[in-house]
Amino acid sequence: QVQLVESGGGSVQAGGSLRLACLSSGYRVSGCLGWFRQAPGKGREAVARINIRDNTNYGDSVKGRFSISRDLAKNTFYLQMNNLKPEDTAMYYCAAGWKGSYSDVVCLSGLEPDYNFWGQGTQVTVSS
């Protein structure tokens, strides 16, 4: 049974940093991975993706501020978030388990339906 467990969320002031972690059990985090977020009243938006070659892609609103990475030894992947803004306030979800045929390019455009496994979410709140 696959389980993804996020940690690291919390409340910070604008300009601060947080690092989210997603610990995986039952699934090796060597494949196509993603971080998504959902603010109240909005749909789930892709924040960051990483493919099997460790190439990355980011949503326009977080480019230059967020970074996705993985640690295979810990079977964990991360989202480093710097220079946080109030508009980053949302529930953050990690995603793994690419559905369908894999390609390096398509992985970096992954959307919610493309992943089999999801974490329970961790809340990030940024105050001004």
C-alpha positions as semicolon CSV with decimal commas, in nm:
position;residue;x (nm);y (nm);z (nm)
1;Q;0,000;0,000;0,000
2;V;0,140;0,338;-0,102
3;Q;0,132;0,625;0,143
4;L;0,260;0,979;0,097
5;V;0,289;1,191;0,410
6;E;0,360;1,563;0,392
7;S;0,517;1,768;0,666
8;G;0,668;2,111;0,710
9;G;0,370;2,337;0,661
10;G;0,293;2,620;0,898
11;S;0,243;2,993;0,936
12;V;0,509;3,242;0,833
13;Q;0,533;3,610;0,756
14;A;0,579;3,736;0,404
15;G;0,939;3,698;0,293
16;G;0,992;3,390;0,505
17;S;1,076;3,035;0,402
18;L;0,942;2,687;0,455
19;R;1,050;2,345;0,337
20;L;0,782;2,088;0,276
21;A;0,868;1,719;0,280
22;C;0,681;1,424;0,134
23;L;0,781;1,089;0,279
24;S;0,681;0,795;0,064
25;S;0,622;0,441;0,180
26;G;0,550;0,164;-0,068
27;Y;0,664;0,369;-0,368
28;R;1,012;0,468;-0,471
29;V;1,040;0,841;-0,541
30;S;1,268;0,801;-0,841
31;G;1,001;0,880;-1,097
32;C;0,785;1,172;-1,198
33;L;0,681;1,374;-0,893
34;G;0,487;1,689;-0,829
35;W;0,372;1,944;-0,575
36;F;0,032;2,106;-0,606
37;R;-0,162;2,358;-0,402
38;Q;-0,521;2,454;-0,352
39;A;-0,643;2,781;-0,206
40;P;-0,997;2,817;-0,069
41;G;-1,249;2,844;-0,352
42;K;-0,993;2,762;-0,618
43;G;-0,890;2,455;-0,815
44;R;-0,575;2,253;-0,752
45;E;-0,280;2,416;-0,922
46;A;0,054;2,263;-1,019
47;V;0,342;2,426;-0,837
48;A;0,647;2,216;-0,925
49;R;0,735;1,895;-1,106
50;I;1,050;1,687;-1,140
51;N;1,121;1,412;-1,391
52;I;1,342;1,105;-1,372
53;R;1,641;1,306;-1,497
54;D;1,588;1,565;-1,222
55;N;1,477;1,827;-1,469
56;T;1,224;2,058;-1,308
57;N;0,938;2,285;-1,404
58;Y;0,753;2,546;-1,198
59;G;0,434;2,740;-1,208
60;D;0,482;3,097;-1,324
61;S;0,384;3,243;-0,987
62;V;0,657;3,055;-0,799
63;K;0,947;3,055;-1,046
64;G;1,268;3,172;-0,883
65;R;1,125;3,124;-0,533
66;F;1,038;2,754;-0,504
67;S;1,254;2,449;-0,566
68;I;1,165;2,079;-0,588
69;S;1,416;1,808;-0,505
70;R;1,435;1,450;-0,388
71;D;1,645;1,230;-0,159
72;L;1,632;0,869;-0,273
73;A;1,809;0,745;0,039
74;K;1,525;0,885;0,249
75;N;1,259;0,810;-0,013
76;T;1,143;1,166;0,035
77;F;1,094;1,465;-0,191
78;Y;1,085;1,828;-0,097
79;L;0,952;2,170;-0,186
80;Q;1,175;2,452;-0,070
81;M;0,975;2,775;-0,062
82;N;1,155;3,107;-0,027
83;N;1,036;3,466;-0,027
84;L;0,685;3,353;0,053
85;K;0,395;3,582;-0,030
86;P;0,040;3,599;0,110
87;E;-0,088;3,465;-0,222
88;D;0,107;3,143;-0,157
89;T;-0,138;3,062;0,122
90;A;-0,296;2,726;0,038
91;M;-0,309;2,358;0,119
92;Y;-0,009;2,191;-0,042
93;Y;-0,018;1,836;-0,175
94;C;0,255;1,605;-0,297
95;A;0,189;1,369;-0,587
96;A;0,362;1,062;-0,728
97;G;0,295;0,757;-0,942
98;W;0,277;0,874;-1,300
99;K;-0,016;0,735;-1,497
100;G;0,006;0,642;-1,860
101;S;0,312;0,659;-2,084
102;Y;0,610;0,847;-1,949
103;S;0,818;1,107;-2,129
104;D;1,062;1,359;-1,984
105;V;0,871;1,651;-2,133
106;V;0,518;1,538;-2,051
107;C;0,614;1,468;-1,690
108;L;0,711;1,834;-1,650
109;S;0,361;1,939;-1,751
110;G;0,183;1,694;-1,524
111;L;-0,161;1,786;-1,398
112;E;-0,377;1,645;-1,119
113;P;-0,522;1,351;-1,321
114;D;-0,173;1,234;-1,417
115;Y;-0,076;1,103;-1,072
116;N;-0,188;0,791;-0,888
117;F;-0,082;0,879;-0,536
118;W;-0,144;1,186;-0,322
119;G;-0,057;1,305;0,022
120;Q;-0,314;1,431;0,269
121;G;-0,203;1,791;0,237
122;T;-0,020;2,036;0,460
123;Q;-0,138;2,393;0,521
124;V;0,084;2,689;0,443
125;T;-0,032;3,031;0,564
126;V;0,161;3,346;0,481
127;S;0,073;3,670;0,656
128;S;0,157;4,017;0,533
